[in-house]
Amino acid sequence: MAVPKRRKSRSRKKMRRAQWNLKTIELGKCSTCGSRIPTHVVCPSCGHYMGRPMIEIED
Ligand SMILES: [Zn+2]
């Protein structure tokens, strides 16, 4: 089995792991109120998901 020749330095390890959470959130549009929300998430402004009411929003 191939084995790494050198141990990665603390700095290299950190640089590699710095990329882990860099994924951007995909923004979709709420089909009910039209606001920009992340996909697969209940809309925080109108409480709808897939066109159906999921939670009650109080003003
Ligand atoms: Zn909405």
N, CA, C, O and the ligand as a Tripos MOL2 file, in Angstrom:
@<TRIPOS>MOLECULE
protein
  237   235    60     0     0
PROTEIN
NO_CHARGES

@<TRIPOS>ATOM
      1 N           0.8380   -1.1900    0.0000 N.3       1 MET1
      2 CA          0.0000    0.0000    0.0000 C.3       1 MET1
      3 C           0.8790    1.2480    0.0000 C.2       1 MET1
      4 O           1.8960    1.3010    0.6910 O.2       1 MET1
      5 N           0.4820    2.2400   -0.7710 N.am      2 ALA2
      6 CA          1.2400    3.4930   -0.8220 C.3       2 ALA2
      7 C           1.0640    4.2690    0.4740 C.2       2 ALA2
      8 O          -0.0290    4.3520    1.0350 O.2       2 ALA2
      9 N           2.1680    4.8280    0.9270 N.am      3 VAL3
     10 CA          2.1580    5.5550    2.2040 C.3       3 VAL3
     11 C           2.6980    6.9680    1.9490 C.2       3 VAL3
     12 O           3.6740    7.1150    1.2130 O.2       3 VAL3
     13 N           2.1000    8.0000    2.5270 N.am      4 PRO4
     14 CA          2.5930    9.3590    2.3220 C.3       4 PRO4
     15 C           4.0270    9.5030    2.8070 C.2       4 PRO4
     16 O           4.3880    9.0080    3.8740 O.2       4 PRO4
     17 N           4.8460   10.1950    2.0000 N.am      5 LYS5
     18 CA          6.2670   10.3120    2.3350 C.3       5 LYS5
     19 C           6.4840   11.2490    3.5110 C.2       5 LYS5
     20 O           7.2990   10.9810    4.3940 O.2       5 LYS5
     21 N           5.7440   12.3500    3.5110 N.am      6 ARG6
     22 CA          5.9170   13.3560    4.5690 C.3       6 ARG6
     23 C           4.5820   13.6360    5.2500 C.2       6 ARG6
     24 O           3.5160   13.5750    4.6370 O.2       6 ARG6
     25 N           4.6820   13.9410    6.5170 N.am      7 ARG7
     26 CA          3.5040   14.3940    7.2360 C.3       7 ARG7
     27 C           3.1670   15.8180    6.7840 C.2       7 ARG7
     28 O           4.0590   16.6480    6.6110 O.2       7 ARG7
     29 N           1.8690   16.0930    6.5950 N.am      8 LYS8
     30 CA          1.4610   17.4540    6.2340 C.3       8 LYS8
     31 C           1.6210   18.3580    7.4610 C.2       8 LYS8
     32 O           1.2660   17.9780    8.5760 O.2       8 LYS8
     33 N           2.1570   19.5530    7.2340 N.am      9 SER9
     34 CA          2.3610   20.4900    8.3460 C.3       9 SER9
     35 C           1.0190   20.9730    8.8920 C.2       9 SER9
     36 O          -0.0120   20.8410    8.2330 O.2       9 SER9
     37 N           1.0430   21.5310   10.0930 N.am     10 ARG10
     38 CA         -0.1840   22.0760   10.6900 C.3      10 ARG10
     39 C          -0.8030   23.1080    9.7650 C.2      10 ARG10
     40 O          -2.0220   23.1640    9.6030 O.2      10 ARG10
     41 N           0.0570   23.9290    9.1570 N.am     11 SER11
     42 CA         -0.4320   24.9700    8.2560 C.3      11 SER11
     43 C          -1.1280   24.3720    7.0410 C.2      11 SER11
     44 O          -2.2010   24.8280    6.6460 O.2      11 SER11
     45 N          -0.5070   23.3370    6.4430 N.am     12 ARG12
     46 CA         -1.0990   22.6890    5.2690 C.3      12 ARG12
     47 C          -2.4390   22.0430    5.6340 C.2      12 ARG12
     48 O          -3.4090   22.1210    4.8810 O.2      12 ARG12
     49 N          -2.4670   21.4140    6.7910 N.am     13 LYS13
     50 CA         -3.7030   20.7700    7.2390 C.3      13 LYS13
     51 C          -4.8130   21.8000    7.3760 C.2      13 LYS13
     52 O          -5.9460   21.5750    6.9510 O.2      13 LYS13
     53 N          -4.4660   22.9430    7.9820 N.am     14 LYS14
     54 CA         -5.4670   23.9950    8.1660 C.3      14 LYS14
     55 C          -5.9090   24.5610    6.8260 C.2      14 LYS14
     56 O          -7.0900   24.8520    6.6340 O.2      14 LYS14
     57 N          -4.9660   24.7210    5.8920 N.am     15 MET15
     58 CA         -5.3310   25.2730    4.5840 C.3      15 MET15
     59 C          -6.2970   24.3340    3.8620 C.2      15 MET15
     60 O          -7.2350   24.7780    3.2000 O.2      15 MET15
     61 N          -6.0510   23.0180    4.0020 N.am     16 ARG16
     62 CA         -6.9380   22.0410    3.3800 C.3      16 ARG16
     63 C          -8.3270   22.1140    4.0120 C.2      16 ARG16
     64 O          -9.3360   22.1350    3.3070 O.2      16 ARG16
     65 N          -8.3740   22.1530    5.3450 N.am     17 ARG17
     66 CA         -9.6660   22.1250    6.0260 C.3      17 ARG17
     67 C         -10.4160   23.4430    5.9280 C.2      17 ARG17
     68 O         -11.6160   23.5010    6.1980 O.2      17 ARG17
     69 N          -9.7110   24.5030    5.5420 N.am     18 ALA18
     70 CA        -10.3720   25.8060    5.3840 C.3      18 ALA18
     71 C         -11.3780   25.7630    4.2440 C.2      18 ALA18
     72 O         -12.2770   26.6020    4.1840 O.2      18 ALA18
     73 N         -11.2390   24.7910    3.3320 N.am     19 GLN19
     74 CA        -12.1410   24.7090    2.1810 C.3      19 GLN19
     75 C         -13.4270   23.9630    2.5120 C.2      19 GLN19
     76 O         -14.3610   23.9730    1.7110 O.2      19 GLN19
     77 N         -13.4970   23.3190    3.6720 N.am     20 TRP20
     78 CA        -14.6050   22.4220    3.9560 C.3      20 TRP20
     79 C         -15.9660   23.0990    3.9240 C.2      20 TRP20
     80 O         -16.9230   22.5550    3.3730 O.2      20 TRP20
     81 N         -16.0500   24.2920    4.5180 N.am     21 ASN21
     82 CA        -17.3630   24.9120    4.6520 C.3      21 ASN21
     83 C         -17.5650   26.0810    3.6980 C.2      21 ASN21
     84 O         -18.3570   26.9820    3.9760 O.2      21 ASN21
     85 N         -16.8600   26.0700    2.5860 N.am     22 LEU22
     86 CA        -16.9270   27.2090    1.6790 C.3      22 LEU22
     87 C         -18.0510   27.0940    0.6510 C.2      22 LEU22
     88 O         -18.2480   28.0060   -0.1530 O.2      22 LEU22
     89 N         -18.7830   25.9950    0.6670 N.am     23 LYS23
     90 CA        -19.8500   25.8180   -0.3120 C.3      23 LYS23
     91 C         -20.8920   26.9210   -0.1490 C.2      23 LYS23
     92 O         -21.3340   27.2150    0.9620 O.2      23 LYS23
     93 N         -21.2730   27.5190   -1.2600 N.am     24 THR24
     94 CA        -22.2730   28.5800   -1.1720 C.3      24 THR24
     95 C         -23.6630   27.9730   -1.0290 C.2      24 THR24
     96 O         -23.9380   26.8880   -1.5420 O.2      24 THR24
     97 N         -24.5230   28.6820   -0.3340 N.am     25 ILE25
     98 CA        -25.9020   28.2260   -0.1680 C.3      25 ILE25
     99 C         -26.6530   28.4940   -1.4680 C.2      25 ILE25
    100 O         -26.6180   29.6030   -2.0020 O.2      25 ILE25
    101 N         -27.3220   27.4780   -1.9610 N.am     26 GLU26
    102 CA        -28.0980   27.6570   -3.1750 C.3      26 GLU26
    103 C         -29.3870   28.3890   -2.8580 C.2      26 GLU26
    104 O         -30.1920   27.9430   -2.0400 O.2      26 GLU26
    105 N         -29.5670   29.5330   -3.5280 N.am     27 LEU27
    106 CA        -30.7650   30.3200   -3.2560 C.3      27 LEU27
    107 C         -31.8230   30.0250   -4.3090 C.2      27 LEU27
    108 O         -31.5890   30.1460   -5.5110 O.2      27 LEU27
    109 N         -32.9770   29.6410   -3.8250 N.am     28 GLY28
    110 CA        -34.1050   29.4520   -4.7170 C.3      28 GLY28
    111 C         -35.1320   30.5250   -4.4430 C.2      28 GLY28
    112 O         -34.9090   31.4170   -3.6240 O.2      28 GLY28
    113 N         -36.2560   30.4400   -5.1280 N.am     29 LYS29
    114 CA        -37.3080   31.4300   -4.9180 C.3      29 LYS29
    115 C         -38.5060   30.7360   -4.3000 C.2      29 LYS29
    116 O         -38.8990   29.6530   -4.7320 O.2      29 LYS29
    117 N         -39.0920   31.3730   -3.2750 N.am     30 CYS30
    118 CA        -40.3030   30.8330   -2.6720 C.3      30 CYS30
    119 C         -41.4290   30.9020   -3.6950 C.2      30 CYS30
    120 O         -41.6710   31.9550   -4.2850 O.2      30 CYS30
    121 N         -42.1190   29.7820   -3.9050 N.am     31 SER31
    122 CA        -43.1650   29.7570   -4.9310 C.3      31 SER31
    123 C         -44.4180   30.4880   -4.4740 C.2      31 SER31
    124 O         -45.2780   30.8170   -5.2910 O.2      31 SER31
    125 N         -44.5290   30.7470   -3.1590 N.am     32 THR32
    126 CA        -45.7230   31.4130   -2.6540 C.3      32 THR32
    127 C         -45.5400   32.9270   -2.5770 C.2      32 THR32
    128 O         -46.3620   33.6810   -3.0970 O.2      32 THR32
    129 N         -44.4450   33.3790   -1.9170 N.am     33 CYS33
    130 CA        -44.2690   34.8250   -1.7540 C.3      33 CYS33
    131 C         -43.1550   35.3700   -2.6390 C.2      33 CYS33
    132 O         -43.0400   36.5880   -2.7770 O.2      33 CYS33
    133 N         -42.3310   34.5180   -3.2430 N.am     34 GLY34
    134 CA        -41.3290   34.9910   -4.1920 C.3      34 GLY34
    135 C         -40.0460   35.4980   -3.5890 C.2      34 GLY34
    136 O         -39.2090   36.0400   -4.3100 O.2      34 GLY34
    137 N         -39.8520   35.3400   -2.2710 N.am     35 SER35
    138 CA        -38.6100   35.8360   -1.6770 C.3      35 SER35
    139 C         -37.4930   34.8240   -1.8700 C.2      35 SER35
    140 O         -37.7510   33.6370   -2.0710 O.2      35 SER35
    141 N         -36.2400   35.2960   -1.8080 N.am     36 ARG36
    142 CA        -35.0860   34.4240   -2.0200 C.3      36 ARG36
    143 C         -34.7960   33.6390   -0.7490 C.2      36 ARG36
    144 O         -34.4880   34.2240    0.2890 O.2      36 ARG36
    145 N         -34.8920   32.3190   -0.8270 N.am     37 ILE37
    146 CA        -34.6440   31.4590    0.3250 C.3      37 ILE37
    147 C         -33.7820   30.2830   -0.1130 C.2      37 ILE37
    148 O         -33.8040   29.9270   -1.2910 O.2      37 ILE37
    149 N         -33.0230   29.6660    0.7900 N.am     38 PRO38
    150 CA        -32.2640   28.4640    0.4450 C.3      38 PRO38
    151 C         -33.2190   27.3470    0.0240 C.2      38 PRO38
    152 O         -34.3480   27.2650    0.5090 O.2      38 PRO38
    153 N         -32.7490   26.4840   -0.8880 N.am     39 THR39
    154 CA        -33.6090   25.4070   -1.3540 C.3      39 THR39
    155 C         -33.8210   24.3720   -0.2490 C.2      39 THR39
    156 O         -32.9940   24.2530    0.6550 O.2      39 THR39
    157 N         -34.9070   23.6350   -0.3150 N.am     40 HIS40
    158 CA        -35.2820   22.5810    0.6350 C.3      40 HIS40
    159 C         -35.4360   23.1080    2.0590 C.2      40 HIS40
    160 O         -35.1260   22.4190    3.0310 O.2      40 HIS40
    161 N         -35.9270   24.3540    2.1620 N.am     41 VAL41
    162 CA        -36.1040   24.9870    3.4650 C.3      41 VAL41
    163 C         -37.4730   25.6510    3.4810 C.2      41 VAL41
    164 O         -37.9020   26.2310    2.4840 O.2      41 VAL41
    165 N         -38.1600   25.5620    4.6230 N.am     42 VAL42
    166 CA        -39.4390   26.2500    4.7490 C.3      42 VAL42
    167 C         -39.1820   27.7530    4.6990 C.2      42 VAL42
    168 O         -38.2780   28.2550    5.3670 O.2      42 VAL42
    169 N         -39.9780   28.4690    3.9080 N.am     43 CYS43
    170 CA        -39.7800   29.9090    3.7480 C.3      43 CYS43
    171 C         -40.0030   30.6260    5.0770 C.2      43 CYS43
    172 O         -41.0590   30.4660    5.6890 O.2      43 CYS43
    173 N         -39.0220   31.4180    5.5360 N.am     44 PRO44
    174 CA        -39.1790   32.1000    6.8230 C.3      44 PRO44
    175 C         -40.1550   33.2700    6.7740 C.2      44 PRO44
    176 O         -40.6380   33.7040    7.8200 O.2      44 PRO44
    177 N         -40.4570   33.7900    5.5890 N.am     45 SER45
    178 CA        -41.3330   34.9630    5.5440 C.3      45 SER45
    179 C         -42.7990   34.5820    5.4200 C.2      45 SER45
    180 O         -43.6530   35.2840    5.9620 O.2      45 SER45
    181 N         -43.1260   33.4870    4.7210 N.am     46 CYS46
    182 CA        -44.5370   33.1270    4.6040 C.3      46 CYS46
    183 C         -44.8450   31.7500    5.1960 C.2      46 CYS46
    184 O         -46.0160   31.3950    5.3310 O.2      46 CYS46
    185 N         -43.8190   30.9660    5.5540 N.am     47 GLY47
    186 CA        -44.0500   29.6830    6.2010 C.3      47 GLY47
    187 C         -44.4980   28.5680    5.2760 C.2      47 GLY47
    188 O         -45.0070   27.5480    5.7410 O.2      47 GLY47
    189 N         -44.3160   28.7440    3.9670 N.am     48 HIS48
    190 CA        -44.7480   27.7300    3.0150 C.3      48 HIS48
    191 C         -43.5680   26.8810    2.5640 C.2      48 HIS48
    192 O         -42.4290   27.3470    2.5530 O.2      48 HIS48
    193 N         -43.8410   25.6440    2.1930 N.am     49 TYR49
    194 CA        -42.8440   24.7600    1.5890 C.3      49 TYR49
    195 C         -43.5490   23.9290    0.5290 C.2      49 TYR49
    196 O         -44.5900   23.3330    0.8020 O.2      49 TYR49
    197 N         -42.9920   23.8820   -0.6830 N.am     50 MET50
    198 CA        -43.6010   23.1860   -1.8160 C.3      50 MET50
    199 C         -45.0400   23.6550   -2.0350 C.2      50 MET50
    200 O         -45.9120   22.8600   -2.3860 O.2      50 MET50
    201 N         -45.2800   24.9450   -1.8250 N.am     51 GLY51
    202 CA        -46.5980   25.5130   -2.0770 C.3      51 GLY51
    203 C         -47.6230   25.2450   -1.0010 C.2      51 GLY51
    204 O         -48.7780   25.6500   -1.1340 O.2      51 GLY51
    205 N         -47.2190   24.5610    0.0800 N.am     52 ARG52
    206 CA        -48.1710   24.2600    1.1460 C.3      52 ARG52
    207 C         -47.7590   24.9630    2.4360 C.2      52 ARG52
    208 O         -46.5650   25.0790    2.7140 O.2      52 ARG52
    209 N         -48.7210   25.4330    3.2260 N.am     53 PRO53
    210 CA        -48.3560   26.0780    4.4910 C.3      53 PRO53
    211 C         -47.8160   25.0650    5.4880 C.2      53 PRO53
    212 O         -48.4410   24.0310    5.7240 O.2      53 PRO53
    213 N         -46.6590   25.3530    6.0730 N.am     54 MET54
    214 CA        -46.0280   24.4140    7.0170 C.3      54 MET54
    215 C         -46.0260   24.9760    8.4350 C.2      54 MET54
    216 O         -46.2960   24.2500    9.3920 O.2      54 MET54
    217 N         -45.7250   26.2570    8.5710 N.am     55 ILE55
    218 CA        -45.6910   26.8540    9.8960 C.3      55 ILE55
    219 C         -46.5070   28.1480    9.8870 C.2      55 ILE55
    220 O         -46.6610   28.7980    8.8520 O.2      55 ILE55
    221 N         -47.0240   28.5040   11.0590 N.am     56 GLU56
    222 CA        -47.7740   29.7570   11.1870 C.3      56 GLU56
    223 C         -46.8010   30.9070   11.3870 C.2      56 GLU56
    224 O         -45.9160   30.8380   12.2400 O.2      56 GLU56
    225 N         -46.9690   31.9730   10.5930 N.am     57 ILE57
    226 CA        -46.1240   33.1620   10.7450 C.3      57 ILE57
    227 C         -46.9770   34.2630   11.3850 C.2      57 ILE57
    228 O         -48.0270   34.6480   10.8700 O.2      57 ILE57
    229 N         -46.4820   34.7530   12.5320 N.am     58 GLU58
    230 CA        -47.1930   35.8430   13.2100 C.3      58 GLU58
    231 C         -46.4920   37.1560   12.9530 C.2      58 GLU58
    232 O         -45.2660   37.2370   13.0340 O.2      58 GLU58
    233 N         -47.2580   38.1810   12.6450 N.am     59 ASP59
    234 CA        -46.6700   39.4980   12.3790 C.3      59 ASP59
    235 C         -46.5790   40.3170   13.6500 C.2      59 ASP59
    236 O         -46.1090   41.4540   13.6190 O.2      59 ASP59
    237 ZN        -42.4940   32.4850    1.0700 Zn       60 ZN60
@<TRIPOS>BOND
     1     1     2 1
     2     2     3 1
     3     3     4 2
     4     3     5 am
     5     5     6 1
     6     6     7 1
     7     7     8 2
     8     7     9 am
     9     9    10 1
    10    10    11 1
    11    11    12 2
    12    11    13 am
    13    13    14 1
    14    14    15 1
    15    15    16 2
    16    15    17 am
    17    17    18 1
    18    18    19 1
    19    19    20 2
    20    19    21 am
    21    21    22 1
    22    22    23 1
    23    23    24 2
    24    23    25 am
    25    25    26 1
    26    26    27 1
    27    27    28 2
    28    27    29 am
    29    29    30 1
    30    30    31 1
    31    31    32 2
    32    31    33 am
    33    33    34 1
    34    34    35 1
    35    35    36 2
    36    35    37 am
    37    37    38 1
    38    38    39 1
    39    39    40 2
    40    39    41 am
    41    41    42 1
    42    42    43 1
    43    43    44 2
    44    43    45 am
    45    45    46 1
    46    46    47 1
    47    47    48 2
    48    47    49 am
    49    49    50 1
    50    50    51 1
    51    51    52 2
    52    51    53 am
    53    53    54 1
    54    54    55 1
    55    55    56 2
    56    55    57 am
    57    57    58 1
    58    58    59 1
    59    59    60 2
    60    59    61 am
    61    61    62 1
    62    62    63 1
    63    63    64 2
    64    63    65 am
    65    65    66 1
    66    66    67 1
    67    67    68 2
    68    67    69 am
    69    69    70 1
    70    70    71 1
    71    71    72 2
    72    71    73 am
    73    73    74 1
    74    74    75 1
    75    75    76 2
    76    75    77 am
    77    77    78 1
    78    78    79 1
    79    79    80 2
    80    79    81 am
    81    81    82 1
    82    82    83 1
    83    83    84 2
    84    83    85 am
    85    85    86 1
    86    86    87 1
    87    87    88 2
    88    87    89 am
    89    89    90 1
    90    90    91 1
    91    91    92 2
    92    91    93 am
    93    93    94 1
    94    94    95 1
    95    95    96 2
    96    95    97 am
    97    97    98 1
    98    98    99 1
    99    99   100 2
   100    99   101 am
   101   101   102 1
   102   102   103 1
   103   103   104 2
   104   103   105 am
   105   105   106 1
   106   106   107 1
   107   107   108 2
   108   107   109 am
   109   109   110 1
   110   110   111 1
   111   111   112 2
   112   111   113 am
   113   113   114 1
   114   114   115 1
   115   115   116 2
   116   115   117 am
   117   117   118 1
   118   118   119 1
   119   119   120 2
   120   119   121 am
   121   121   122 1
   122   122   123 1
   123   123   124 2
   124   123   125 am
   125   125   126 1
   126   126   127 1
   127   127   128 2
   128   127   129 am
   129   129   130 1
   130   130   131 1
   131   131   132 2
   132   131   133 am
   133   133   134 1
   134   134   135 1
   135   135   136 2
   136   135   137 am
   137   137   138 1
   138   138   139 1
   139   139   140 2
   140   139   141 am
   141   141   142 1
   142   142   143 1
   143   143   144 2
   144   143   145 am
   145   145   146 1
   146   146   147 1
   147   147   148 2
   148   147   149 am
   149   149   150 1
   150   150   151 1
   151   151   152 2
   152   151   153 am
   153   153   154 1
   154   154   155 1
   155   155   156 2
   156   155   157 am
   157   157   158 1
   158   158   159 1
   159   159   160 2
   160   159   161 am
   161   161   162 1
   162   162   163 1
   163   163   164 2
   164   163   165 am
   165   165   166 1
   166   166   167 1
   167   167   168 2
   168   167   169 am
   169   169   170 1
   170   170   171 1
   171   171   172 2
   172   171   173 am
   173   173   174 1
   174   174   175 1
   175   175   176 2
   176   175   177 am
   177   177   178 1
   178   178   179 1
   179   179   180 2
   180   179   181 am
   181   181   182 1
   182   182   183 1
   183   183   184 2
   184   183   185 am
   185   185   186 1
   186   186   187 1
   187   187   188 2
   188   187   189 am
   189   189   190 1
   190   190   191 1
   191   191   192 2
   192   191   193 am
   193   193   194 1
   194   194   195 1
   195   195   196 2
   196   195   197 am
   197   197   198 1
   198   198   199 1
   199   199   200 2
   200   199   201 am
   201   201   202 1
   202   202   203 1
   203   203   204 2
   204   203   205 am
   205   205   206 1
   206   206   207 1
   207   207   208 2
   208   207   209 am
   209   209   210 1
   210   210   211 1
   211   211   212 2
   212   211   213 am
   213   213   214 1
   214   214   215 1
   215   215   216 2
   216   215   217 am
   217   217   218 1
   218   218   219 1
   219   219   220 2
   220   219   221 am
   221   221   222 1
   222   222   223 1
   223   223   224 2
   224   223   225 am
   225   225   226 1
   226   226   227 1
   227   227   228 2
   228   227   229 am
   229   229   230 1
   230   230   231 1
   231   231   232 2
   232   231   233 am
   233   233   234 1
   234   234   235 1
   235   235   236 2
@<TRIPOS>SUBSTRUCTURE
     1 MET1         2 RESIDUE 1 A MET
     2 ALA2         6 RESIDUE 1 A ALA
     3 VAL3        10 RESIDUE 1 A VAL
     4 PRO4        14 RESIDUE 1 A PRO
     5 LYS5        18 RESIDUE 1 A LYS
     6 ARG6        22 RESIDUE 1 A ARG
     7 ARG7        26 RESIDUE 1 A ARG
     8 LYS8        30 RESIDUE 1 A LYS
     9 SER9        34 RESIDUE 1 A SER
    10 ARG10       38 RESIDUE 1 A ARG
    11 SER11       42 RESIDUE 1 A SER
    12 ARG12       46 RESIDUE 1 A ARG
    13 LYS13       50 RESIDUE 1 A LYS
    14 LYS14       54 RESIDUE 1 A LYS
    15 MET15       58 RESIDUE 1 A MET
    16 ARG16       62 RESIDUE 1 A ARG
    17 ARG17       66 RESIDUE 1 A ARG
    18 ALA18       70 RESIDUE 1 A ALA
    19 GLN19       74 RESIDUE 1 A GLN
    20 TRP20       78 RESIDUE 1 A TRP
    21 ASN21       82 RESIDUE 1 A ASN
    22 LEU22       86 RESIDUE 1 A LEU
    23 LYS23       90 RESIDUE 1 A LYS
    24 THR24       94 RESIDUE 1 A THR
    25 ILE25       98 RESIDUE 1 A ILE
    26 GLU26      102 RESIDUE 1 A GLU
    27 LEU27      106 RESIDUE 1 A LEU
    28 GLY28      110 RESIDUE 1 A GLY
    29 LYS29      114 RESIDUE 1 A LYS
    30 CYS30      118 RESIDUE 1 A CYS
    31 SER31      122 RESIDUE 1 A SER
    32 THR32      126 RESIDUE 1 A THR
    33 CYS33      130 RESIDUE 1 A CYS
    34 GLY34      134 RESIDUE 1 A GLY
    35 SER35      138 RESIDUE 1 A SER
    36 ARG36      142 RESIDUE 1 A ARG
    37 ILE37      146 RESIDUE 1 A ILE
    38 PRO38      150 RESIDUE 1 A PRO
    39 THR39      154 RESIDUE 1 A THR
    40 HIS40      158 RESIDUE 1 A HIS
    41 VAL41      162 RESIDUE 1 A VAL
    42 VAL42      166 RESIDUE 1 A VAL
    43 CYS43      170 RESIDUE 1 A CYS
    44 PRO44      174 RESIDUE 1 A PRO
    45 SER45      178 RESIDUE 1 A SER
    46 CYS46      182 RESIDUE 1 A CYS
    47 GLY47      186 RESIDUE 1 A GLY
    48 HIS48      190 RESIDUE 1 A HIS
    49 TYR49      194 RESIDUE 1 A TYR
    50 MET50      198 RESIDUE 1 A MET
    51 GLY51      202 RESIDUE 1 A GLY
    52 ARG52      206 RESIDUE 1 A ARG
    53 PRO53      210 RESIDUE 1 A PRO
    54 MET54      214 RESIDUE 1 A MET
    55 ILE55      218 RESIDUE 1 A ILE
    56 GLU56      222 RESIDUE 1 A GLU
    57 ILE57      226 RESIDUE 1 A ILE
    58 GLU58      230 RESIDUE 1 A GLU
    59 ASP59      234 RESIDUE 1 A ASP
    60 ZN60       237 GROUP 0 **** ****
